[in-house]
């Protein structure tokens, strides 16, 4: 397989470094700083699978670092200058600061310093690539595409490569988010957080939404929007975007006439309400038929209907698929059954199925493939049911994601009291979106906001942003009250929420940081209260096989 090349070698220290182009075989031993992170570990695994000598460092041992070590990576714990001395190439991410000792040693020794996005660009360049961008929905949509191709692909669509920032739950159990396959397709999330996604030139560029985030990097909403416009312009084949999202719709409108002829919009709206998209083809999500789990009835055609929280219809223009172009009707429709709840996931599925059709898959095969998608890890992931209390973990960390999560929970558990422990991610995001977080969380009945997960940021840079920021914003909007409180100690917040839960309630641990580590403590507290074991096979349709 012909390898692509890295087009840019970056240096976070702002010191001059020789511009270079590199092929995979030119990189030599490649060292990843922070190899246990979601983005880095996937790329490291793919390079290991392709025979590259890989090393990496991280602060502490984890499931990811242990997995990479088993695959042959040299793992160092703690970040020290000597860790990089055997490497030719050092890979860094935007979370790595210039004073990192491994960065400084790499500069001193004249090694290649390569941003993780350039490694991803190299891997994408050697495939017919699909990249998925958006403030939210990237992981789920990417995982759906990968699962459809893995399950139902044929010919050159079998065994795709993928770089997804999370594990995927299937009927065969949990599979890792990184894989170097033998097919010619590669699927990857396109990270907009630092603008690096503008480097990619995919065959298909998917845009789930363009809702302002990462304003610590972009400063303004207009700059954030323009980055997505550039990302769309770089697609060499097709653009697939959600016309229900104003930002993504604006990107579609920005395309020139030739680009619009290669673009596809998916929407829950009547296509006649989108007359200004020109030659953009429109896929309609039959949202009026999207149904809650409790409304479904098993039938001869779908005996396991209760396993699929969402049923809906996708209507495609016949021109989307060559074999349908000669039929008399201008459109064709396919019914879809989806195991993950929420209208937002119906949109994600529409993006995934449309993408697979553009890659050459038959509609019936794509629909069959998505039936085997049980969800991405930490997306509405049911961790257990104890004493009639259900515990669900979710990665949502943006107001829109939290609102969608709680809307889906209301549809799936219409009679339940919803209790949330929310760990905000980043001081900057908490500051910029405090009011919107309060509005989204108000969809729950009981919320504890716990200490902020700083990631790359420092508390001293945001002295006024604390766990009280969101409850205070709720008070300022007149929606505060006993439903929302603040508790800086995450462990105490977990114990408090478990102590308040009653049979029939649903508890959510929500956030992109370390809040997921509290799940075991909550389940243990529930067992202590109710003297009950976890329900056997609780909601296995959401979790996949054990």
N, C-alpha and C positions, 0 to 999 in steps of 0.2 A: 504494500500500500504506500503510495507516495505521501511523504510527510510535508506538511505546510511549514512555514517559517515564522519565527517571531519577528515582528516588524520593528519593535521598539524595545530597547533595553533601558530601564528606568533606574534612577538613583534617588532614594528618599533624602539623602544628605544635601542635595542640590550641588554637589561637587561634579565637575566634568567627568564624564566616563565615555569611552569610545562607543559610538553608535555601532550596532552590530545586528546582523541577521543570523539566526541560529535555527538549525534543524534539530529534531529530537536527538539524533545520534551525535550532534555536536556539543550537547550540554554536559556530557560527562556525569560524574557524580553530582546529583542535584539535591541541595539541602533546603528544606522547607522550615522557615521560622514560624513556630506556632502550628506544627504539623497536625495537632489534634483537633484543630478547629474544623467546623463543618465544611467551609470552602476549601481549605488546604488539604484535608484528609482525602477528599474525593479525587483531587488531581494527583496526589501522591499515589493513591491506589491505581489509578489508570496508568501512570507512568511505570509503576512496578509491573503491571500486567503486560506492558509492552517492552519489558527487559531493561529499563533504565535503572541504574544504581542509585538508590534513594536513601537519604538520611534526613533527619529532622529533629527539632527540639520542641519541648513544650514545658509548661510550668510543672505539670504533674501527670502521673499515669492516668489513663482513662480507657474506656472500652475501645475508642478509636485508635489510640496509640498501641494498645495490645494487639489489635487486629492487624495493623500495619506491620508490627514487628513479626507477626506470624507469617506475613507475606514476604518478609525479607528486608524490610527497612531497618536502618540503624537508628535507634531512637535514643536521644539524650534528654534527661530531665534537668531542668534549669537551663538558662541561656547564658552561655559562656563563649568567649572568643575561640577557644580550642575546638569547639564543636564544628566549626566550618573549615578547619584547616585541610581536611581531605577532600573538600568539594571544589568543583570547577564553577558551578552555578549556584547562586543563593537566591531563593524565592521569598519575597516578602509581600505583605498585604498592607492596605492603608491603615490597619490597626497597629502596625509596627512603627515605633518612634525612631527618629534618627540617632538617638543616643543608645539604642540597643547594642550591646557588646558584639553581637554576631554581625550586625550591619557594619559596625565600625571596623571589625577585623576584615570583613569582605572588601571594604574600600581600601584598607591598608594593603591587602594582598593582591588587589587588582582583579578580583573575581567578577564574573558576570553577576550583576544585580538585576533580577527580573521580577516584575510585578506578577502576582498570581493571574491577573487577567491576560497577560501575554502568554503564559503557559496554556491557559484555556484557549486563547486564540490560535495557538499552534495546533492543539488537538482538534479544534473545530475545522481548521483549514484543510485537514486531511480527510474530511467526511462531507457528505451531504448533510449540512447541519441545520438544526432547529434551535433557536434560542427564545426563551420566554422571559419577558420583562414586565414589570408592573410593581407598584408599591405593595401590592398584596396579591396572592394567588399564584405566585411563580412556582413554588415548590409543588403544590397540588397539581397544577396544570402540566408541569414538566413530568411529574410522576405518572399522571394519566397517560400522556403520550407514550412514555417508555413502556408502561404496562400493556397498553393496547398492542404495540409492536411486538413485545416479548411474547404475548399470549396468542395473537392472531396474525402476526406478520408472516409473509411468505416471500420467496425469491430474495431480492436484495434488502427486504425489509426485516428479515429475521435477525436476531441477536444484535440489537442496536447497542451502541455505546451511549453512556449517559453520565452526566455529572450533576447530581441533584443534592441539595443541601439538607438531606434527611433521608431516613430509611423509608421503604415502601411496604405496606402491608398487603399481602395477597392471600389467595386460598392455599398457597404453598408455604405460608409463613412470612416472616419479615425478611426482606432482602435489602442489601445495602444500597445506598444512594449513588455509588460509583461503580462503573463497570466498563471495561474495554472489550467491546464485542468484535465480532468478525464481519458484521454487516456494514453497509456503507452509510448508515445514518447515525448521527450523534445528536443527543438532546442535552441542552444545558440551560440552567438558570442564567440570566443576564443581569448582573448586579448593577443597579443604578446608583448605589449609595455614594460612590466616589466618581461617577462619570465613566468608569472603565468600560461599560457596555457599549460605548460608542466605537470601540476598537473592532467590534465583531462585524463580519460581513456574511451573515448566515444565508442559507437558501430560503428558509422561512423565518421571519421575525414575528413573534407573537407578542401582542400588547394586551394584558388583562385589564389594565387601568392606568391612568396617569393622574394620580392624586398626590398632591405635594407632600413630600417627606424629605428627610435628610437636608433640611434647610441650613444645618450647620455647614454643609458643603456648598449648596447651591445659592444660599442667601435669599433668593427670591423665587416665587412660584413660576414666574416667566422663564427663568433660567432652567428650572426643573422641566418645564414643558418643552423647551427648545431642545433639551438633551434627548428627549424621546422622539422628537421630529428627526433629529440626525440619525438616531438608531434605526428608524423606519426607512430612511433614505438609503441606508447601507444594505438593505435586503437585496440579494441578487435574484431571488425567485418571487416570493410572495410576502405580503404583510397580512396578518390575521389579527383583527382588533375588535374590542368590545364597543359597540355603538351605544350601549346603555350608559357608558361612562363619558362624561363631557370632555375630559382631557383626551381620552383615546379617540373620541369622535373628532376632536379638533385636529389630531394628527392625521386621520384619514382625509380630512378636508384639505390638509396642507399638501397632499401628494399631487404630482402633476398628472396629466391625463394618461400617460403611458403607465405610470405607477398604479393609478386607480384601476386600470384594467387587470392588474395582477394582484389586487387587494380583495380581501373578503372581510366583511363585517358580520358579527353575530350579535343578536339582539332579541329581547323579549317584546320589542315594539312592532307595530304594524309597519312593514317596509315602506308603505306609502307615506309614512310620517318622516321619512328620511330622503326627500327628493333631491337634496343638494349634494349627494355623494357621487353623482355621475355614473361612471362605469363600474364602480365598486359593487361586487356581488354580495348579496345579503342572505345570511342563514337565519331563519326565524326559529326561536325557542318557543314552543307552544306552552307558555307559562300558565295559561288558564287550566292546563291539565296537570301541572305540577301538584302533587298531592302529599299530604302528611301521612306518616306511617299509620296512624290510627284509622285512617279512612280506607286503607287498602283491604281488599278481599282476595284471597287466593282463588285462582281459577284454573281450568284445565290448561289454558295457554301459559299461565304463570303460576304454577303451584306453590312456588316459594316467594310470592309477592311481598310477604311481610318482611323479607330480608332486604328489601329495596325501599328505603325511605322516600325516594323521589322517582316518579314516573313522569315523563314528558315526551314531547314529539319535536324532532328537528326537521325543518323543511328547508331543503337545499334547492338552489337554482340548478336545473338540469345541466347547464353548461359547465358546472363544476367538475363533473365526472364524464369523461368521453363516452362511456358505454350508455349513458342516459341522454346524450345530446340528440339522438334521433327519435326519441319517444315523442308522442303527441303532446303531452303536458309539459309546460315550462318548468315545473318543479316536481320534486319527489320527496316523500316524507318517510322517516324511519322512527319507530318508537324506541325510547331509551329507558332502561332501568338502571338506577344508580344507587349504590350502597351507602354513599355519604350524603348526609342531609343538607338542605338549604338551597335556596334559589341561586345563591352565589356559586355553589358547586355545580348547579345545572349550567351556569355560564361557563365555568371552567371546563366542564365536559364538552360543551359545544365547541370551545376553542380546540380541545384535544382531538375530537373526532374530525373536525374540519381540517386540521393540520394533517392528520393521517390520510384523509382523502386526497389532499394535495400531493402527498408523497406517493400516491398510487394505490392505496388500499381500497378494497371494496367496502361500501357502507355496511353491509351485513357483518363483515368481519370486524370492522371497527366497533360496532355496537356490541358484538359478542366479546371483544377484548375488554371493553370497559366494565362489563359485568364482573370481571375478575379483580377490579380495583377496590380494595377495602379501605383505602385512605393512606395518606402520608403520615409518618410518625409525628406525633404531637399535633395532629389536626383532628379535633373531635375524637381523641383516642380514649376509649373507655378503659379505665385502669382496674375497675372492680366494682362490685355491688355488695355492700355489707349492711345487714339489718334493714334492707329496703332503701338504703341511701346509695345512689350511683355517683361515682367519682370519675370525672372526665378531665383530661389534660389537653391544653390547646396552646399553640405557639402565638396566638393573636397578640400583636403589640402595637397596632395602629388603631385609632378610633373606628375606622370603617370596618376593620377586621373584627373588632370586638362586637360591634353592632350586628354584623352578619352572623357571628357565632351565637349570640343570644337570640337572634331571630330564629335561627335554625333550631336552637334548643327549645324555644316556645312551640315550634311546629311539632317537634318530636316528643316533647313532654308537656303537653298543654295544661295538665293539672298540677304540675310540680312547682315547688318553690325553688328558685334558682339562687344558689349561693356562690359567690366568687371570691377567691383570693387572687388579687392582681398585683404582679410585680412590674412596675414601669421599667422600660428599657431605654436608657440614655436620659441624662438630665436635660439635654437640649430638646428632645422630643416631648418630654413631659412639660417643659416650659412652653413650647410653641402650641401644643394641642391640649392643654389642661382642660379648657372648657368643653372641647369635643369629647375628651375622655369621660368627663362627668356625664355628658348627655348619653354616650353609648352605654356606660355602666349602669345608668338609671333604668335600663331595660331589665336588670336583675332585681331580685328582692332583697338581697343582703350582700354587701361588698366590703371587703377589707383590703385597703391599699397598703402594701408593705414597702420596705425599703427599696430604693431605686437601684437597678442593676447598672453599674456605670459603663461597662464594656471599655471603650477606648477613652472615656471622658473622666474628669476629676471633679470631685465635689467642690473643691476650692474655686473652681472656675464658675460654678453655679451655686453660690452660697445660699440663695433664697429658694432653691428648688429642693423639696423634700417629699416624703410620703404624705405630707399634709397638703401639698399643692393641689391635687385633684379634688379632695373633699372641700377645700376652701373655694375652689372654682365652682363646685356644686352649690355651695352656700351663696356665692355671689350671683348665681343665676336663679336663685330662689327654688332650687330643687333639692337642696341638702336636707339632712335629717338623719333619723336613726338607721336608715338603710345603708349608709356609707360611713366608714370610719377608717382611721389610720393606725397602723401598728408597725413600727420599724423592724421588729424582730420577726423574720419570716417563720421561724419555728413556732413562735407563740401564736402568730396569725393562723397557722395550720391547726394548732390545737384548739384555738377559739372557734374556728369555723366548724370543726368536727363536733365540738361540744354543743353547738347550736342546732345541728342538723337533726331532722326527724325523718322517720320512714316515709318514703315517697319523694324526698328532696333530691336535688341534683347539685353536687358540689363541682365547681370548676377551678382548677389551677391554671392561671392564664399569664402568659408573658414569654418573651424570647430569651430570658436569662436562666437563672438557676432554680426557679420556682418548681420545676418538675421534680426536683429532688425531695420535695415535701410530700409527694404522693404516698410513699410507703408509710410515712408518719401519720398521715390522715387515715389511711386504711387501718393502721394499728390502733389508732384512737377510737375509730368506729367499732372495731372488734372488742375493745375493752368496754365500750359503752353497752353494746348490744349482745355481747357474748355469742357472736355469729361468725361463721366462716364466710369467705367470699363466695358469692353465688357461682356455682359451677357453670362454666361456659357463658358467663354473663355477656349478653349482646355480642355474640361471636360474629354476627354479620358486620359489625363495625370494626372488629379487631383482627379478623382473619384467623387463619389456623394457628394453633399454638406452636 
